[in-house]
Amino acid sequence: MRTQKVIIADSNKFFREGLKTILLNIGRVKIVGEAECGNDLLNLMESQKADIVFVEVNMPKMNGIEVTRKAHLKFPDTTFIAFSSLENKRYIDQMLEAGAEGYLSKNCNNYDLFRQIIEDRHHGRFISPELQIRQMTDNNIN
């Protein structure tokens, strides 16, 4: 299995460092860049090819939804995974509609999902289990 080139986009430096540590621990990952905002992510992607981009929904200058929509159109072979503490169904739906292949909660243990994403990023949708349960509950109520 080949090494996955990864970009992490989040305004919080400490979060980026923590996520980087987790991903490097899993293995078969090379971090090729980090971005603090949506504009930085788009600029970085112009110069650095990435297989996977982990993108925070709530970023300054250009939020994760908008940057994912733009970047997915320009880089359709890249897998975008939303990562946020915003667990509202509306944000999840908007990120998936923008082109994200997953939505991971910062409030959950996502280690197994990270491993799955690295091993086979074309597997399908990657949603934190707690968010899947919440979405099913919300869908049954409506």
Backbone bond lengths (Angstrom), bond angles and torsions (degrees), N, CA, C in turn:
res aa  C-N    CA-C-N  psi(-1)  N-CA   C-N-CA  omega(-1)  CA-C   N-CA-C  phi
1 M - - - 1.450 - - 1.533 108.91 -
2 R 1.318 115.66 135.59 1.457 119.54 -175.94 1.528 111.81 -83.24
3 T 1.319 114.86 159.32 1.461 122.10 178.68 1.519 110.14 -71.02
4 Q 1.328 116.45 134.99 1.459 122.38 178.30 1.518 109.72 -91.36
5 K 1.324 116.25 129.31 1.466 121.38 176.23 1.530 107.65 -86.93
6 V 1.344 115.57 126.79 1.460 121.30 -171.48 1.528 111.28 -125.29
7 I 1.339 114.48 140.72 1.465 122.55 169.66 1.523 107.16 -118.11
8 I 1.324 115.78 138.54 1.460 121.70 176.80 1.527 108.09 -114.55
9 A 1.330 116.16 123.31 1.465 121.51 -179.84 1.522 109.06 -118.51
10 D 1.323 115.33 109.66 1.463 122.15 179.20 1.521 107.37 -159.92
11 S 1.317 117.30 140.18 1.466 120.41 -178.29 1.525 112.99 -72.15
12 N 1.321 117.50 -15.90 1.459 121.71 -177.61 1.538 110.45 -94.70
13 K 1.334 115.55 110.99 1.465 121.41 -178.16 1.528 111.66 -58.62
14 F 1.331 117.27 -40.77 1.463 121.08 -177.77 1.526 111.02 -66.99
15 F 1.325 116.46 -36.57 1.458 118.93 176.35 1.525 110.36 -65.41
16 R 1.329 116.31 -44.13 1.478 119.69 178.87 1.518 110.49 -58.09
17 E 1.320 116.48 -44.58 1.471 120.80 179.88 1.534 111.14 -61.55
18 G 1.335 116.69 -43.69 1.462 120.66 179.28 1.516 112.33 -63.90
19 L 1.329 116.29 -44.77 1.463 120.21 179.00 1.524 110.72 -64.40
20 K 1.315 116.35 -40.83 1.461 120.71 177.98 1.533 110.21 -58.43
21 T 1.324 117.32 -44.85 1.463 121.98 179.82 1.531 111.10 -60.76
22 I 1.319 116.50 -44.97 1.471 120.87 179.22 1.523 110.69 -61.70
23 L 1.328 116.88 -47.89 1.466 120.49 -177.24 1.530 111.55 -64.66
24 L 1.325 117.20 -42.43 1.462 120.18 178.90 1.525 110.72 -66.12
25 N 1.318 117.82 -31.46 1.460 122.12 176.26 1.532 111.17 -65.32
26 I 1.314 117.03 -36.60 1.468 121.13 178.39 1.526 110.06 -65.19
27 G 1.327 116.18 -37.66 1.463 120.62 179.15 1.514 112.31 95.81
28 R 1.321 115.01 169.97 1.469 123.43 -179.51 1.532 111.68 56.75
29 V 1.344 115.60 35.02 1.461 122.38 -179.57 1.518 108.92 -132.77
30 K 1.324 115.18 137.66 1.457 121.49 170.02 1.521 106.81 -125.76
31 I 1.323 116.94 119.30 1.461 121.04 177.47 1.525 107.00 -78.91
32 V 1.328 116.50 114.74 1.466 120.58 -176.31 1.521 112.21 -101.07
33 G 1.341 117.13 -4.24 1.452 118.62 177.54 1.510 112.69 175.54
34 E 1.335 113.74 162.66 1.456 122.57 176.44 1.521 107.90 -136.06
35 A 1.331 115.16 147.19 1.460 120.44 178.77 1.520 109.38 -135.72
36 E 1.343 115.82 144.51 1.464 121.57 179.94 1.523 113.00 -94.96
37 C 1.331 116.99 -17.96 1.464 120.13 -179.00 1.529 108.83 -150.08
38 G 1.318 114.93 170.37 1.458 120.12 -178.37 1.516 113.78 -60.60
39 N 1.343 116.69 -40.52 1.474 119.58 179.02 1.524 110.97 -61.61
40 D 1.348 116.22 -43.31 1.463 120.15 178.55 1.527 111.10 -62.31
41 L 1.329 116.13 -38.16 1.468 119.70 179.40 1.519 111.14 -62.50
42 L 1.329 117.20 -47.88 1.472 119.41 179.38 1.524 111.16 -59.93
43 N 1.323 117.19 -43.93 1.465 120.46 178.82 1.528 111.23 -62.81
44 L 1.314 116.99 -42.89 1.459 121.31 179.79 1.523 111.38 -63.14
45 M 1.317 116.70 -40.85 1.464 119.97 -178.38 1.525 112.43 -66.95
46 E 1.319 117.00 -23.42 1.464 120.08 175.60 1.527 111.51 -66.29
47 S 1.325 116.81 -31.60 1.464 120.30 -175.76 1.530 113.62 -106.90
48 Q 1.311 117.59 -14.39 1.459 120.73 -173.56 1.525 109.82 -132.34
49 K 1.322 116.95 113.65 1.463 120.12 178.91 1.523 109.77 -73.13
50 A 1.335 115.08 134.09 1.460 120.38 178.71 1.522 109.53 -128.03
51 D 1.320 115.33 142.43 1.464 120.53 173.00 1.525 109.90 -83.35
52 I 1.340 115.24 -38.44 1.462 121.80 -176.16 1.523 109.27 -133.34
53 V 1.332 115.92 136.26 1.465 121.68 174.16 1.517 107.96 -123.99
54 F 1.333 116.10 121.51 1.456 121.81 171.74 1.517 106.63 -93.30
55 V 1.332 116.47 121.46 1.463 120.00 -171.91 1.527 110.86 -129.77
56 E 1.327 115.01 128.47 1.469 122.15 176.07 1.526 108.86 -73.21
57 V 1.316 116.54 140.55 1.464 121.35 179.91 1.529 111.00 -69.69
58 N 1.322 116.93 -42.64 1.460 122.01 -172.93 1.533 110.25 -101.61
59 M 1.329 116.46 85.49 1.472 121.65 178.48 1.516 109.59 -119.18
60 P 1.342 116.90 154.97 1.468 119.94 178.62 1.528 112.15 -74.13
61 K 1.299 115.27 162.58 1.466 126.38 175.12 1.526 112.61 70.61
62 M 1.321 118.27 -51.34 1.457 122.31 175.04 1.526 106.42 -146.51
63 N 1.326 117.02 117.55 1.467 118.77 -174.33 1.531 111.79 -71.20
64 G 1.323 115.66 170.59 1.455 121.55 -176.08 1.514 113.99 -63.03
65 I 1.313 116.97 -32.50 1.465 120.54 179.89 1.522 109.60 -65.99
66 E 1.325 115.97 -50.66 1.463 120.77 -178.64 1.526 111.81 -64.47
67 V 1.336 117.23 -44.81 1.461 119.20 -178.04 1.523 110.85 -68.29
68 T 1.328 117.63 -35.15 1.468 119.67 177.88 1.520 110.29 -65.40
69 R 1.326 116.35 -42.77 1.465 120.25 179.26 1.535 110.71 -59.59
70 K 1.323 116.24 -47.01 1.468 120.35 -178.97 1.527 111.54 -68.18
71 A 1.324 116.11 -46.54 1.465 119.98 -176.42 1.520 111.59 -68.63
72 H 1.322 117.49 -36.44 1.471 120.32 179.66 1.522 110.97 -64.12
73 L 1.322 117.05 -37.84 1.472 120.04 177.19 1.524 111.15 -65.33
74 K 1.313 116.48 -38.98 1.462 121.27 -176.58 1.528 112.74 -82.90
75 F 1.326 116.83 -30.17 1.465 122.40 -177.06 1.532 109.14 -128.95
76 P 1.334 118.19 69.14 1.466 121.22 -173.51 1.532 114.44 -66.32
77 D 1.311 118.69 -19.04 1.464 120.81 179.97 1.527 112.78 -84.56
78 T 1.318 116.92 -7.68 1.461 121.68 179.07 1.529 109.17 -85.20
79 T 1.317 116.31 139.12 1.460 122.26 176.55 1.522 108.47 -93.37
80 F 1.322 116.35 123.74 1.463 122.53 179.10 1.525 108.76 -104.98
81 I 1.323 115.45 128.45 1.457 121.74 178.07 1.528 108.17 -121.87
82 A 1.324 116.44 117.80 1.468 120.82 176.91 1.519 108.68 -74.39
83 F 1.319 114.53 145.19 1.453 120.51 -179.43 1.519 106.53 -143.48
84 S 1.335 117.34 117.29 1.460 118.42 -173.18 1.519 112.14 -159.50
85 S 1.303 115.43 161.53 1.463 120.86 170.70 1.527 109.90 -91.27
86 L 1.326 117.05 -5.86 1.464 121.70 176.07 1.528 107.82 -79.94
87 E 1.317 116.76 108.91 1.465 121.01 -173.12 1.524 112.82 -108.44
88 N 1.306 116.34 20.44 1.453 122.94 179.32 1.530 109.87 -73.62
89 K 1.331 117.07 134.68 1.463 122.45 -179.12 1.529 111.58 -54.83
90 R 1.314 116.62 -35.13 1.472 120.56 -179.66 1.530 110.74 -61.55
91 Y 1.338 117.79 -43.20 1.468 120.88 178.55 1.525 111.21 -66.68
92 I 1.315 116.00 -41.15 1.465 120.07 178.96 1.522 109.51 -60.02
93 D 1.326 116.47 -50.28 1.468 120.84 -179.55 1.525 111.72 -60.88
94 Q 1.330 117.26 -42.31 1.463 120.44 -179.38 1.531 111.84 -64.71
95 M 1.327 116.85 -40.36 1.469 119.43 178.86 1.522 110.92 -66.58
96 L 1.329 117.22 -42.34 1.463 120.00 179.41 1.530 110.55 -65.62
97 E 1.325 117.20 -39.74 1.468 120.98 177.33 1.524 111.36 -66.20
98 A 1.331 117.43 -30.55 1.470 121.82 179.72 1.531 111.79 -73.93
99 G 1.337 116.98 -15.52 1.463 119.51 177.92 1.513 115.21 123.42
100 A 1.333 117.41 1.83 1.466 119.44 177.62 1.525 109.40 -69.88
101 E 1.329 115.38 144.62 1.460 121.72 177.86 1.523 111.47 -95.25
102 G 1.328 115.93 0.62 1.443 118.42 179.86 1.507 111.86 -170.40
103 Y 1.328 114.92 167.32 1.450 122.00 179.05 1.515 106.80 -144.47
104 L 1.331 115.82 110.80 1.452 121.72 -178.28 1.520 109.78 -109.24
105 S 1.313 115.18 136.26 1.460 120.81 178.72 1.520 110.05 -84.50
106 K 1.325 116.61 135.31 1.460 120.85 174.37 1.522 110.88 -69.32
107 N 1.312 117.59 -13.77 1.456 122.15 -177.46 1.530 112.72 -93.84
108 C 1.327 118.19 8.12 1.460 122.21 -176.34 1.526 110.43 -123.79
109 N 1.310 115.59 160.94 1.454 121.59 171.80 1.526 107.37 -83.92
110 N 1.319 116.25 109.18 1.465 121.87 -175.65 1.520 112.99 -108.75
111 Y 1.318 118.20 15.82 1.460 121.00 -173.57 1.527 111.67 -55.44
112 D 1.335 117.94 -46.78 1.465 120.38 -179.73 1.524 111.57 -63.89
113 L 1.333 117.22 -37.07 1.464 120.10 176.85 1.522 111.35 -66.93
114 F 1.338 116.97 -40.25 1.466 119.37 176.32 1.526 109.53 -57.56
115 R 1.307 116.27 -45.86 1.469 120.99 -179.75 1.542 110.31 -59.61
116 Q 1.327 116.48 -45.20 1.464 120.68 179.39 1.529 111.18 -62.27
117 I 1.313 116.28 -42.51 1.468 120.30 -179.99 1.522 110.36 -62.41
118 I 1.331 117.12 -44.78 1.463 121.02 -179.41 1.521 110.53 -66.35
119 E 1.324 117.81 -40.28 1.468 121.41 -177.21 1.520 112.46 -72.75
120 D 1.332 117.65 -37.43 1.469 119.95 -178.35 1.521 109.52 -154.06
121 R 1.327 115.12 84.58 1.467 119.82 -175.55 1.526 112.84 -69.50
122 H 1.325 117.73 -11.05 1.463 121.38 178.94 1.529 111.85 -96.48
123 H 1.317 116.08 10.50 1.470 122.73 -175.90 1.526 112.95 -61.61
124 G 1.300 118.28 -30.98 1.460 120.97 -177.14 1.512 110.59 139.49
125 R 1.311 116.83 -147.48 1.465 121.62 -179.85 1.527 110.88 -81.39
126 F 1.326 114.49 137.65 1.455 121.43 178.30 1.526 107.95 -118.26
127 I 1.315 116.71 105.45 1.459 122.17 -177.83 1.529 108.03 -124.85
128 S 1.333 116.55 133.01 1.464 119.72 176.37 1.526 108.75 -53.38
129 P 1.343 117.74 134.40 1.471 120.35 -177.25 1.527 113.51 -52.64
130 E 1.328 117.65 -40.39 1.455 120.41 -179.88 1.532 111.42 -62.53
131 L 1.324 116.63 -34.58 1.464 120.33 178.90 1.523 110.67 -74.05
132 Q 1.328 117.88 -35.33 1.467 120.96 176.31 1.516 110.74 -60.67
133 I 1.332 116.16 -44.97 1.469 120.86 179.73 1.524 109.76 -62.46
134 R 1.332 116.27 -44.37 1.460 120.61 179.82 1.532 111.06 -63.10
135 Q 1.337 117.36 -41.19 1.466 120.26 -179.89 1.524 110.62 -65.02
136 M 1.334 117.10 -41.44 1.468 119.84 178.78 1.522 110.01 -62.88
137 T 1.323 117.30 -41.35 1.459 121.80 178.56 1.525 110.40 -63.16
138 D 1.348 116.65 -45.53 1.464 121.11 179.08 1.526 110.52 -61.77
139 N 1.326 117.83 -40.88 1.464 121.19 -179.14 1.524 111.04 -67.17
140 N 1.320 118.52 -33.77 1.461 121.52 179.07 1.514 111.83 -72.84
141 I 1.338 116.64 -28.13 1.466 120.64 179.37 1.526 110.20 -74.79
142 N 1.326 116.90 -38.50 1.477 120.37 -176.00 1.485 113.07 -78.85
